[in-house]
Every structure is written in C-alpha cells, then in structure tokens.
Amino acid sequence: LIRQNPECKDYLLEAYRYHLRKERTEESVRCRPRQPIPLSKVTALLLLSFRCKTQVRSVDVYDIHMGKWFAGPAMDNRRSTLGVAVVDQLIVAVGGFDGATGLSSAEAFDARQGTFHHLK
C-alpha cells in the first residue's frame, strides 16, 4: 500500500537518506521538535487491538472528561496486528490480519462523525 503511493515512497526515501547520513543536521521541516498537545484539548482516547490473538472489529473509546470507557463504532474489517497513524485529524488503521489473510487495506476513523470509512 505504501510502496505503491508515490508521495509515501518519497517520504520513505527521504527517511532512508536521513538515517544513512553520518552527520545529521536539523535542516528538514520534519526534524523540528514536536509540540505536545495540552491534555485540556484531548477529549477522548481510541483503543484498537494491536497484538490481540483474536481479530476484532470493535473499538473502545475512553472519554477523558467523563472518566468512562464506552464501545465505539466497529471497523469494517476484523483486524489484529495492524498499524495505526494520525493523518489530517483522522485515525487510520492500516493492514493487519483478518484471521485468514494479511490485509492491504486501510480505513480511517473520523472523530467528528464518529464513523470509520475505507481509504482507497
């Protein structure tokens, strides 16, 4: 999925070149220190199954203000051992295993809508 995307491939090549250099300089915009998000701006935590032996579609959400866990929306595919990233305010679940085969698909959770949708 990543290798077939030209933009992702460019980022991978840039990362390889950066790590192969003997001298590392802070010249890239991606090398700037990340600023922590104040906890007051965080409203919920999303829990996905990363290393579970059972493939699940379920998502658990912890509401920080209420101090409670509740069941979130289900993903379209059952997944375990998946990768997760935050992209443009979406939580993206990539790949994983559905119990029979490795997945090369991705779906994103939009917190504003409270739903998952497939990415192409």
VMD Tcl script that builds the backbone (N, CA, C; Angstrom):
set m [mol new atoms 360]
animate dup $m
set s [atomselect $m all]
$s set {name element resname resid chain x y z} {
  {N N LEU 1 A 0.836 -1.195 0.000}
  {CA C LEU 1 A 0.000 0.000 0.000}
  {C C LEU 1 A 0.877 1.253 0.000}
  {N N ILE 2 A 1.879 1.293 0.870}
  {CA C ILE 2 A 2.741 2.471 0.952}
  {C C ILE 2 A 3.681 2.541 -0.245}
  {N N ARG 3 A 4.219 1.400 -0.656}
  {CA C ARG 3 A 5.175 1.374 -1.770}
  {C C ARG 3 A 4.533 1.805 -3.084}
  {N N GLN 4 A 3.231 1.627 -3.225}
  {CA C GLN 4 A 2.544 1.972 -4.470}
  {C C GLN 4 A 2.149 3.442 -4.531}
  {N N ASN 5 A 2.266 4.147 -3.418}
  {CA C ASN 5 A 1.898 5.555 -3.371}
  {C C ASN 5 A 3.158 6.399 -3.576}
  {N N PRO 6 A 3.248 7.180 -4.671}
  {CA C PRO 6 A 4.461 7.956 -4.956}
  {C C PRO 6 A 4.836 8.928 -3.832}
  {N N GLU 7 A 3.844 9.560 -3.215}
  {CA C GLU 7 A 4.146 10.513 -2.146}
  {C C GLU 7 A 4.743 9.794 -0.936}
  {N N CYS 8 A 4.179 8.647 -0.568}
  {CA C CYS 8 A 4.714 7.867 0.550}
  {C C CYS 8 A 6.116 7.366 0.229}
  {N N LYS 9 A 6.321 6.965 -1.015}
  {CA C LYS 9 A 7.644 6.470 -1.433}
  {C C LYS 9 A 8.693 7.571 -1.264}
  {N N ASP 10 A 8.338 8.819 -1.622}
  {CA C ASP 10 A 9.263 9.942 -1.451}
  {C C ASP 10 A 9.628 10.137 0.017}
  {N N TYR 11 A 8.643 10.030 0.906}
  {CA C TYR 11 A 8.913 10.166 2.342}
  {C C TYR 11 A 9.824 9.048 2.839}
  {N N LEU 12 A 9.591 7.825 2.364}
  {CA C LEU 12 A 10.441 6.703 2.762}
  {C C LEU 12 A 11.881 6.913 2.307}
  {N N LEU 13 A 12.066 7.341 1.063}
  {CA C LEU 13 A 13.415 7.598 0.557}
  {C C LEU 13 A 14.101 8.707 1.352}
  {N N GLU 14 A 13.353 9.741 1.685}
  {CA C GLU 14 A 13.911 10.823 2.493}
  {C C GLU 14 A 14.352 10.305 3.861}
  {N N ALA 15 A 13.536 9.463 4.474}
  {CA C ALA 15 A 13.885 8.900 5.783}
  {C C ALA 15 A 15.118 8.003 5.684}
  {N N TYR 16 A 15.197 7.188 4.634}
  {CA C TYR 16 A 16.385 6.335 4.439}
  {C C TYR 16 A 17.645 7.192 4.316}
  {N N ARG 17 A 17.575 8.234 3.483}
  {CA C ARG 17 A 18.744 9.097 3.294}
  {C C ARG 17 A 19.151 9.758 4.608}
  {N N TYR 18 A 18.172 10.196 5.375}
  {CA C TYR 18 A 18.455 10.851 6.658}
  {C C TYR 18 A 19.193 9.895 7.593}
  {N N HIS 19 A 18.727 8.667 7.694}
  {CA C HIS 19 A 19.330 7.709 8.621}
  {C C HIS 19 A 20.672 7.173 8.130}
  {N N LEU 20 A 20.938 7.251 6.836}
  {CA C LEU 20 A 22.218 6.790 6.303}
  {C C LEU 20 A 23.331 7.832 6.441}
  {N N ARG 21 A 22.966 9.087 6.634}
  {CA C ARG 21 A 23.972 10.141 6.776}
  {C C ARG 21 A 24.739 9.986 8.078}
  {N N LYS 22 A 26.040 10.250 8.025}
  {CA C LYS 22 A 26.845 10.194 9.246}
  {C C LYS 22 A 26.592 11.425 10.100}
  {N N GLU 23 A 26.493 12.565 9.441}
  {CA C GLU 23 A 26.184 13.795 10.159}
  {C C GLU 23 A 24.705 14.090 9.975}
  {N N ARG 24 A 24.043 14.301 11.063}
  {CA C ARG 24 A 22.612 14.610 10.972}
  {C C ARG 24 A 22.407 16.076 11.296}
  {N N THR 25 A 21.816 16.778 10.375}
  {CA C THR 25 A 21.519 18.186 10.601}
  {C C THR 25 A 20.014 18.352 10.666}
  {N N GLU 26 A 19.614 19.364 11.353}
  {CA C GLU 26 A 18.183 19.631 11.548}
  {C C GLU 26 A 17.669 20.549 10.439}
  {N N GLU 27 A 17.883 20.178 9.172}
  {CA C GLU 27 A 17.518 21.058 8.072}
  {C C GLU 27 A 16.112 20.822 7.535}
  {N N SER 28 A 15.529 19.691 7.819}
  {CA C SER 28 A 14.208 19.375 7.293}
  {C C SER 28 A 13.126 19.877 8.241}
  {N N VAL 29 A 12.018 20.280 7.664}
  {CA C VAL 29 A 10.880 20.716 8.477}
  {C C VAL 29 A 10.350 19.558 9.326}
  {N N ARG 30 A 10.574 18.317 8.868}
  {CA C ARG 30 A 10.113 17.154 9.623}
  {C C ARG 30 A 11.013 16.839 10.809}
  {N N CYS 31 A 12.143 17.530 10.918}
  {CA C CYS 31 A 13.068 17.293 12.033}
  {C C CYS 31 A 12.803 18.227 13.207}
  {N N ARG 32 A 11.855 19.110 13.079}
  {CA C ARG 32 A 11.607 20.037 14.183}
  {C C ARG 32 A 10.974 19.285 15.353}
  {N N PRO 33 A 11.260 19.716 16.567}
  {CA C PRO 33 A 10.660 19.044 17.730}
  {C C PRO 33 A 9.141 19.180 17.703}
  {N N ARG 34 A 8.475 18.128 18.062}
  {CA C ARG 34 A 7.014 18.159 18.104}
  {C C ARG 34 A 6.559 18.830 19.398}
  {N N GLN 35 A 5.515 19.592 19.278}
  {CA C GLN 35 A 4.963 20.260 20.443}
  {C C GLN 35 A 3.885 19.376 21.054}
  {N N PRO 36 A 3.945 19.142 22.357}
  {CA C PRO 36 A 2.917 18.301 22.971}
  {C C PRO 36 A 1.554 18.984 22.929}
  {N N ILE 37 A 0.528 18.178 22.830}
  {CA C ILE 37 A -0.838 18.694 22.857}
  {C C ILE 37 A -1.253 18.807 24.318}
  {N N PRO 38 A -1.721 19.977 24.742}
  {CA C PRO 38 A -2.173 20.091 26.131}
  {C C PRO 38 A -3.309 19.110 26.405}
  {N N LEU 39 A -3.265 18.470 27.553}
  {CA C LEU 39 A -4.278 17.479 27.900}
  {C C LEU 39 A -5.680 18.079 27.896}
  {N N SER 40 A -5.784 19.384 28.133}
  {CA C SER 40 A -7.104 20.024 28.133}
  {C C SER 40 A -7.754 19.985 26.752}
  {N N LYS 41 A -6.954 19.836 25.675}
  {CA C LYS 41 A -7.513 19.778 24.324}
  {C C LYS 41 A -7.873 18.362 23.899}
  {N N VAL 42 A -7.408 17.359 24.642}
  {CA C VAL 42 A -7.713 15.970 24.318}
  {C C VAL 42 A -9.074 15.632 24.906}
  {N N THR 43 A -9.959 15.087 24.084}
  {CA C THR 43 A -11.297 14.767 24.578}
  {C C THR 43 A -11.521 13.275 24.759}
  {N N ALA 44 A -10.829 12.446 23.970}
  {CA C ALA 44 A -11.058 11.007 24.068}
  {C C ALA 44 A -9.832 10.251 23.571}
  {N N LEU 45 A -9.680 9.040 24.056}
  {CA C LEU 45 A -8.646 8.126 23.583}
  {C C LEU 45 A -9.330 6.976 22.875}
  {N N LEU 46 A -8.770 6.531 21.769}
  {CA C LEU 46 A -9.328 5.428 20.990}
  {C C LEU 46 A -8.428 4.221 21.167}
  {N N LEU 47 A -8.997 3.066 21.509}
  {CA C LEU 47 A -8.226 1.852 21.732}
  {C C LEU 47 A -8.545 0.840 20.646}
  {N N LEU 48 A -7.513 0.445 19.889}
  {CA C LEU 48 A -7.644 -0.566 18.847}
  {C C LEU 48 A -6.845 -1.789 19.260}
  {N N SER 49 A -7.170 -2.933 18.694}
  {CA C SER 49 A -6.479 -4.182 19.015}
  {C C SER 49 A -5.214 -4.306 18.176}
  {N N PHE 50 A -4.046 -4.150 18.791}
  {CA C PHE 50 A -2.785 -4.238 18.052}
  {C C PHE 50 A -2.223 -5.649 18.040}
  {N N ARG 51 A -2.111 -6.271 19.171}
  {CA C ARG 51 A -1.443 -7.566 19.280}
  {C C ARG 51 A -2.375 -8.642 19.822}
  {N N CYS 52 A -3.625 -8.454 19.647}
  {CA C CYS 52 A -4.612 -9.420 20.127}
  {C C CYS 52 A -4.560 -10.672 19.254}
  {N N LYS 53 A -4.684 -11.843 19.867}
  {CA C LYS 53 A -4.678 -13.087 19.087}
  {C C LYS 53 A -5.985 -13.268 18.325}
  {N N THR 54 A -7.022 -12.598 18.767}
  {CA C THR 54 A -8.314 -12.670 18.101}
  {C C THR 54 A -8.507 -11.409 17.262}
  {N N GLN 55 A -8.936 -11.571 16.031}
  {CA C GLN 55 A -9.164 -10.430 15.157}
  {C C GLN 55 A -10.511 -9.808 15.521}
  {N N VAL 56 A -10.520 -8.520 15.739}
  {CA C VAL 56 A -11.739 -7.852 16.185}
  {C C VAL 56 A -12.058 -6.661 15.288}
  {N N ARG 57 A -13.325 -6.299 15.282}
  {CA C ARG 57 A -13.791 -5.098 14.598}
  {C C ARG 57 A -14.063 -3.989 15.604}
  {N N SER 58 A -14.146 -4.365 16.876}
  {CA C SER 58 A -14.580 -3.418 17.901}
  {C C SER 58 A -13.494 -2.406 18.255}
  {N N VAL 59 A -13.945 -1.259 18.697}
  {CA C VAL 59 A -13.076 -0.173 19.133}
  {C C VAL 59 A -13.615 0.316 20.467}
  {N N ASP 60 A -12.733 0.533 21.424}
  {CA C ASP 60 A -13.134 1.088 22.713}
  {C C ASP 60 A -12.659 2.529 22.794}
  {N N VAL 61 A -13.487 3.386 23.367}
  {CA C VAL 61 A -13.178 4.810 23.479}
  {C C VAL 61 A -13.243 5.204 24.947}
  {N N TYR 62 A -12.230 5.941 25.398}
  {CA C TYR 62 A -12.213 6.459 26.765}
  {C C TYR 62 A -12.462 7.952 26.697}
  {N N ASP 63 A -13.557 8.406 27.305}
  {CA C ASP 63 A -13.881 9.826 27.360}
  {C C ASP 63 A -13.179 10.409 28.580}
  {N N ILE 64 A -12.218 11.287 28.344}
  {CA C ILE 64 A -11.407 11.834 29.427}
  {C C ILE 64 A -12.243 12.680 30.370}
  {N N HIS 65 A -13.177 13.445 29.848}
  {CA C HIS 65 A -13.978 14.338 30.689}
  {C C HIS 65 A -14.962 13.577 31.568}
  {N N MET 66 A -15.535 12.493 31.036}
  {CA C MET 66 A -16.482 11.691 31.814}
  {C C MET 66 A -15.773 10.637 32.658}
  {N N GLY 67 A -14.528 10.296 32.286}
  {CA C GLY 67 A -13.787 9.274 33.021}
  {C C GLY 67 A -14.353 7.882 32.812}
  {N N LYS 68 A -14.906 7.629 31.617}
  {CA C LYS 68 A -15.551 6.337 31.355}
  {C C LYS 68 A -15.148 5.789 29.996}
  {N N TRP 69 A -15.125 4.442 29.917}
  {CA C TRP 69 A -14.936 3.726 28.654}
  {C C TRP 69 A -16.297 3.420 28.053}
  {N N PHE 70 A -16.407 3.454 26.745}
  {CA C PHE 70 A -17.623 3.001 26.078}
  {C C PHE 70 A -17.258 2.400 24.726}
  {N N ALA 71 A -18.171 1.611 24.186}
  {CA C ALA 71 A -17.939 0.961 22.890}
  {C C ALA 71 A -18.039 1.996 21.780}
  {N N GLY 72 A -17.046 2.002 20.916}
  {CA C GLY 72 A -17.043 2.911 19.780}
  {C C GLY 72 A -17.593 2.219 18.548}
  {N N PRO 73 A -17.518 2.879 17.402}
  {CA C PRO 73 A -18.014 2.278 16.161}
  {C C PRO 73 A -17.124 1.116 15.737}
  {N N ALA 74 A -17.703 0.156 15.067}
  {CA C ALA 74 A -16.940 -1.007 14.596}
  {C C ALA 74 A -16.228 -0.672 13.287}
  {N N MET 75 A -15.034 -1.249 13.125}
  {CA C MET 75 A -14.335 -1.140 11.843}
  {C C MET 75 A -15.040 -2.050 10.842}
  {N N ASP 76 A -14.860 -1.789 9.567}
  {CA C ASP 76 A -15.474 -2.626 8.535}
  {C C ASP 76 A -14.841 -4.010 8.473}
  {N N ASN 77 A -13.523 -4.090 8.693}
  {CA C ASN 77 A -12.808 -5.366 8.652}
  {C C ASN 77 A -12.343 -5.766 10.047}
  {N N ARG 78 A -12.366 -7.079 10.308}
  {CA C ARG 78 A -11.731 -7.586 11.526}
  {C C ARG 78 A -10.231 -7.463 11.333}
  {N N ARG 79 A -9.513 -6.996 12.357}
  {CA C ARG 79 A -8.072 -6.788 12.238}
  {C C ARG 79 A -7.372 -7.123 13.548}
  {N N SER 80 A -6.182 -7.661 13.415}
  {CA C SER 80 A -5.235 -7.723 14.525}
  {C C SER 80 A -3.873 -7.392 13.938}
  {N N THR 81 A -2.917 -7.089 14.793}
  {CA C THR 81 A -1.552 -6.709 14.385}
  {C C THR 81 A -1.552 -5.647 13.287}
  {N N LEU 82 A -2.358 -4.628 13.464}
  {CA C LEU 82 A -2.474 -3.556 12.485}
  {C C LEU 82 A -1.557 -2.397 12.834}
  {N N GLY 83 A -1.362 -1.513 11.882}
  {CA C GLY 83 A -0.641 -0.272 12.120}
  {C C GLY 83 A -1.638 0.865 12.238}
  {N N VAL 84 A -1.303 1.862 13.044}
  {CA C VAL 84 A -2.208 2.995 13.247}
  {C C VAL 84 A -1.406 4.290 13.147}
  {N N ALA 85 A -1.989 5.290 12.493}
  {CA C ALA 85 A -1.361 6.606 12.382}
  {C C ALA 85 A -2.450 7.670 12.413}
  {N N VAL 86 A -2.055 8.877 12.777}
  {CA C VAL 86 A -2.970 10.015 12.724}
  {C C VAL 86 A -2.588 10.838 11.503}
  {N N VAL 87 A -3.550 11.031 10.593}
  {CA C VAL 87 A -3.324 11.777 9.357}
  {C C VAL 87 A -4.491 12.733 9.156}
  {N N ASP 88 A -4.186 14.024 9.077}
  {CA C ASP 88 A -5.231 15.036 8.844}
  {C C ASP 88 A -6.428 14.853 9.772}
  {N N GLN 89 A -6.176 14.710 11.051}
  {CA C GLN 89 A -7.198 14.564 12.094}
  {C C GLN 89 A -8.036 13.302 11.942}
  {N N LEU 90 A -7.542 12.327 11.205}
  {CA C LEU 90 A -8.186 11.020 11.096}
  {C C LEU 90 A -7.272 9.989 11.736}
  {N N ILE 91 A -7.838 8.998 12.392}
  {CA C ILE 91 A -7.064 7.882 12.917}
  {C C ILE 91 A -7.165 6.771 11.884}
  {N N VAL 92 A -6.036 6.413 11.296}
  {CA C VAL 92 A -6.004 5.476 10.179}
  {C C VAL 92 A -5.497 4.117 10.650}
  {N N ALA 93 A -6.293 3.075 10.415}
  {CA C ALA 93 A -5.914 1.687 10.699}
  {C C ALA 93 A -5.458 1.069 9.385}
  {N N VAL 94 A -4.212 0.566 9.353}
  {CA C VAL 94 A -3.614 0.073 8.113}
  {C C VAL 94 A -3.213 -1.384 8.262}
  {N N GLY 95 A -3.579 -2.181 7.256}
  {CA C GLY 95 A -3.133 -3.575 7.201}
  {C C GLY 95 A -3.669 -4.409 8.339}
  {N N GLY 96 A -2.854 -5.366 8.757}
  {CA C GLY 96 A -3.248 -6.270 9.824}
  {C C GLY 96 A -3.553 -7.657 9.289}
  {N N PHE 97 A -4.227 -8.421 10.101}
  {CA C PHE 97 A -4.542 -9.817 9.790}
  {C C PHE 97 A -5.997 -10.051 10.146}
  {N N ASP 98 A -6.774 -10.658 9.245}
  {CA C ASP 98 A -8.203 -10.872 9.499}
  {C C ASP 98 A -8.530 -12.284 9.971}
  {N N GLY 99 A -7.503 -13.066 10.262}
  {CA C GLY 99 A -7.723 -14.441 10.700}
  {C C GLY 99 A -7.412 -15.452 9.623}
  {N N ALA 100 A -7.439 -15.014 8.358}
  {CA C ALA 100 A -7.146 -15.906 7.236}
  {C C ALA 100 A -6.022 -15.364 6.362}
  {N N THR 101 A -6.044 -14.066 6.107}
  {CA C THR 101 A -5.047 -13.463 5.220}
  {C C THR 101 A -4.561 -12.131 5.770}
  {N N GLY 102 A -3.408 -11.698 5.260}
  {CA C GLY 102 A -2.913 -10.369 5.589}
  {C C GLY 102 A -3.716 -9.326 4.828}
  {N N LEU 103 A -4.012 -8.234 5.469}
  {CA C LEU 103 A -4.812 -7.179 4.845}
  {C C LEU 103 A -3.908 -6.099 4.264}
  {N N SER 104 A -4.249 -5.612 3.096}
  {CA C SER 104 A -3.525 -4.489 2.499}
  {C C SER 104 A -4.445 -3.277 2.376}
  {N N SER 105 A -5.513 -3.277 3.136}
  {CA C SER 105 A -6.477 -2.179 3.088}
  {C C SER 105 A -6.267 -1.247 4.279}
  {N N ALA 106 A -6.931 -0.102 4.210}
  {CA C ALA 106 A -6.871 0.873 5.293}
  {C C ALA 106 A -8.249 1.483 5.478}
  {N N GLU 107 A -8.560 1.822 6.710}
  {CA C GLU 107 A -9.793 2.543 6.997}
  {C C GLU 107 A -9.494 3.610 8.030}
  {N N ALA 108 A -10.250 4.689 7.978}
  {CA C ALA 108 A -9.982 5.839 8.833}
  {C C ALA 108 A -11.168 6.120 9.732}
  {N N PHE 109 A -10.865 6.521 10.965}
  {CA C PHE 109 A -11.887 6.916 11.924}
  {C C PHE 109 A -11.926 8.433 11.960}
  {N N ASP 110 A -13.096 8.984 11.703}
  {CA C ASP 110 A -13.310 10.426 11.781}
  {C C ASP 110 A -14.037 10.707 13.090}
  {N N ALA 111 A -13.339 11.313 14.041}
  {CA C ALA 111 A -13.922 11.556 15.364}
  {C C ALA 111 A -15.094 12.532 15.301}
  {N N ARG 112 A -15.074 13.442 14.335}
  {CA C ARG 112 A -16.179 14.406 14.228}
  {C C ARG 112 A -17.476 13.722 13.835}
  {N N GLN 113 A -17.378 12.695 12.974}
  {CA C GLN 113 A -18.569 11.960 12.546}
  {C C GLN 113 A -18.793 10.706 13.375}
  {N N GLY 114 A -17.738 10.233 14.047}
  {CA C GLY 114 A -17.850 9.030 14.864}
  {C C GLY 114 A -17.967 7.758 14.046}
  {N N THR 115 A -17.384 7.757 12.829}
  {CA C THR 115 A -17.504 6.593 11.950}
  {C C THR 115 A -16.160 6.238 11.315}
  {N N PHE 116 A -16.065 4.981 10.860}
  {CA C PHE 116 A -14.940 4.519 10.056}
  {C C PHE 116 A -15.349 4.549 8.595}
  {N N HIS 117 A -14.402 4.799 7.709}
  {CA C HIS 117 A -14.648 4.664 6.271}
  {C C HIS 117 A -13.377 4.141 5.606}
  {N N HIS 118 A -13.559 3.396 4.511}
  {CA C HIS 118 A -12.427 2.810 3.788}
  {C C HIS 118 A -11.646 3.886 3.055}
  {N N LEU 119 A -10.340 3.700 2.991}
  {CA C LEU 119 A -9.474 4.576 2.209}
  {C C LEU 119 A -9.066 3.853 0.941}
  {N N LYS 120 A -8.892 4.594 -0.117}
  {CA C LYS 120 A -8.508 3.978 -1.397}
  {C C LYS 120 A -7.058 4.212 -1.673}
}
mol reanalyze $m
mol bondsrecalc $m
mol representation Tube
mol addrep $m
